[in-house]
């Protein structure tokens, strides 16, 4: 069985016709004189070989795995995460810092807001427009082009993301995660505690 498929696929290609080995009783088939009497495998071999060769054809796609959608990681049954990204410009300084951050300077901040929950009757966790309006009004619109020391006395990324969490949670958002990027390669993340944790 293995050598037959291997030689056919290598020598003739995946679209080559497979020599029919049919037994009595197969529709359209004639007894195969080379097959043992009552051999049930000769007809099945043709079907299996054809399916195998077609699966090896260029451009063919493997069957999707059950329980996965694309490359997304699975989420717990009954919950889904949605995320919106926001950007704002702001200044701050850290008087205790021994380096450049001691002086007044600015950052192009990015805030990723993740909300988690069950799907409603419309198939959404939260409407993206509503989520954006809430975050813009409560956080981004207040912090944009501001001196963050006037909002948080010690405006580190870690304390800013905690303040944003408190504000958005008070707005009624079911937060799963907040991530505040101070630079393109430095950020602080705050996650909801696991259920029962």
Legacy VTK file of the C-alpha trace (Angstrom):
# vtk DataFile Version 3.0
C-alpha trace
ASCII
DATASET POLYDATA
POINTS 197 float
0.000 0.000 0.000
2.714 2.478 0.934
5.004 1.636 -1.982
2.097 1.857 -4.433
1.152 5.374 -3.330
4.747 6.509 -3.116
5.683 5.331 -6.612
2.497 6.752 -8.119
2.803 10.148 -6.494
6.487 10.490 -7.306
6.493 9.138 -10.840
3.104 10.202 -12.151
2.068 13.147 -9.946
-1.020 13.721 -7.817
-3.468 14.007 -10.737
-2.430 10.804 -12.480
-5.146 8.199 -13.047
-4.968 5.339 -10.628
-5.215 1.819 -12.115
-8.589 0.487 -11.092
-8.655 -2.629 -8.989
-12.280 -3.432 -8.545
-13.959 -6.510 -7.210
-17.314 -7.982 -7.963
-20.232 -5.984 -6.640
-18.584 -2.567 -7.027
-20.768 -0.384 -9.286
-19.320 -0.276 -12.755
-16.590 -2.676 -11.788
-15.461 -6.051 -13.000
-13.818 -8.784 -11.000
-10.115 -8.274 -10.533
-8.390 -11.496 -11.503
-5.367 -10.507 -9.463
-7.304 -9.935 -6.250
-8.022 -12.740 -3.821
-11.621 -13.993 -3.888
-13.857 -11.832 -1.739
-11.059 -9.288 -1.146
-12.811 -6.176 0.228
-9.705 -3.987 0.069
-9.113 -3.710 -3.684
-11.930 -1.225 -4.294
-11.166 0.758 -1.150
-7.531 1.046 -2.196
-8.487 3.020 -5.292
-10.556 5.486 -3.266
-7.923 5.920 -0.579
-5.134 6.409 -3.099
-7.083 8.999 -5.055
-7.886 10.957 -1.886
-4.283 10.730 -0.739
-2.872 11.956 -4.033
-5.336 14.844 -4.244
-4.404 15.903 -0.714
-0.787 16.179 -1.894
-1.659 18.343 -4.899
0.019 21.785 -5.036
-2.112 24.423 -3.349
-4.198 21.930 -1.403
-5.050 22.964 2.160
-5.002 20.630 5.161
-8.309 20.185 6.934
-9.010 22.706 9.676
-8.558 21.538 13.218
-11.673 21.329 15.303
-12.060 23.990 17.957
-9.789 26.557 16.285
-10.482 29.578 14.085
-7.484 30.501 11.980
-4.522 31.020 14.309
-6.519 32.462 17.216
-5.906 30.975 20.620
-8.955 29.308 22.146
-10.987 31.324 24.646
-13.015 29.888 27.519
-16.554 28.833 26.574
-18.987 31.668 27.091
-16.436 34.490 26.928
-14.808 36.485 24.132
-12.198 39.243 24.166
-12.312 42.376 22.002
-9.623 45.066 21.906
-9.459 48.656 20.704
-6.267 50.719 20.402
-5.986 54.420 21.255
-3.158 56.944 20.894
-2.417 60.229 22.614
0.473 62.615 23.186
1.402 63.709 26.691
4.258 65.056 28.813
5.551 64.016 32.209
8.612 63.966 34.422
9.818 61.672 37.208
11.687 63.753 39.834
13.160 60.650 41.482
14.650 59.263 38.248
18.457 59.421 37.976
18.439 59.699 34.175
16.796 61.762 31.455
13.280 61.017 32.702
13.902 63.441 35.592
13.334 66.364 33.240
10.127 67.261 31.468
9.665 65.225 28.291
6.914 63.723 26.175
5.751 60.397 24.783
3.482 59.164 22.025
1.402 56.849 24.193
-0.659 53.920 22.961
-3.405 52.364 25.065
-4.830 48.917 24.253
-8.168 48.302 25.956
-9.457 44.718 26.090
-13.007 43.979 27.200
-14.185 40.451 27.946
-17.612 38.903 28.302
-20.316 36.753 26.728
-21.851 37.590 23.379
-25.177 39.405 23.459
-28.175 38.753 21.224
-26.421 40.670 18.416
-23.297 38.528 18.625
-20.998 41.164 20.181
-19.326 41.667 23.558
-19.527 45.438 23.237
-20.123 47.726 20.285
-16.759 49.062 19.076
-18.205 52.563 18.660
-19.464 52.567 22.254
-16.137 51.279 23.539
-14.223 53.949 21.639
-16.572 56.704 22.791
-16.211 55.662 26.441
-12.398 55.446 26.401
-12.045 58.690 24.414
-14.303 60.584 26.801
-13.016 59.169 30.080
-9.277 58.747 29.458
-7.779 59.698 26.108
-9.612 63.003 25.750
-8.547 63.973 29.277
-4.908 62.870 29.044
-4.112 63.952 25.487
-1.669 66.892 25.312
-1.563 67.175 29.078
1.129 67.217 31.708
0.412 63.838 33.290
1.973 64.965 36.584
-1.203 67.009 37.053
-3.261 63.787 36.835
-1.033 61.251 38.597
1.632 62.684 40.930
4.145 59.993 39.942
3.109 59.200 36.353
5.014 56.017 35.636
3.550 53.730 32.990
2.625 51.268 35.736
0.657 53.831 37.776
-0.947 55.399 34.718
-2.337 52.071 33.528
-3.754 51.461 37.015
-5.436 54.865 36.993
-6.883 54.148 33.550
-8.221 50.814 34.853
-9.979 52.478 37.787
-11.551 55.086 35.503
-12.770 52.622 32.859
-14.015 50.110 35.398
-16.075 52.894 36.975
-17.523 53.511 33.494
-18.925 49.988 33.554
-16.503 48.299 31.161
-15.778 44.608 31.834
-12.026 44.909 31.490
-9.853 41.921 30.708
-6.571 43.723 30.090
-5.077 47.195 29.680
-1.708 47.785 28.064
-0.082 51.221 28.029
2.823 51.685 25.638
5.182 54.483 26.648
7.448 53.815 23.665
7.190 51.312 20.778
9.255 48.802 22.782
8.300 49.513 26.406
4.892 49.046 28.029
3.014 48.210 31.231
0.196 45.666 31.365
-2.599 45.178 33.896
-4.810 42.077 33.693
-7.969 41.014 35.437
-7.492 38.442 38.173
-8.478 34.888 37.168
-11.931 33.826 38.253
-11.767 32.724 41.856
-8.251 34.146 42.213
LINES 1 198
197 0 1 2 3 4 5 6 7 8 9 10 11 12 13 14 15 16 17 18 19 20 21 22 23 24 25 26 27 28 29 30 31 32 33 34 35 36 37 38 39 40 41 42 43 44 45 46 47 48 49 50 51 52 53 54 55 56 57 58 59 60 61 62 63 64 65 66 67 68 69 70 71 72 73 74 75 76 77 78 79 80 81 82 83 84 85 86 87 88 89 90 91 92 93 94 95 96 97 98 99 100 101 102 103 104 105 106 107 108 109 110 111 112 113 114 115 116 117 118 119 120 121 122 123 124 125 126 127 128 129 130 131 132 133 134 135 136 137 138 139 140 141 142 143 144 145 146 147 148 149 150 151 152 153 154 155 156 157 158 159 160 161 162 163 164 165 166 167 168 169 170 171 172 173 174 175 176 177 178 179 180 181 182 183 184 185 186 187 188 189 190 191 192 193 194 195 196
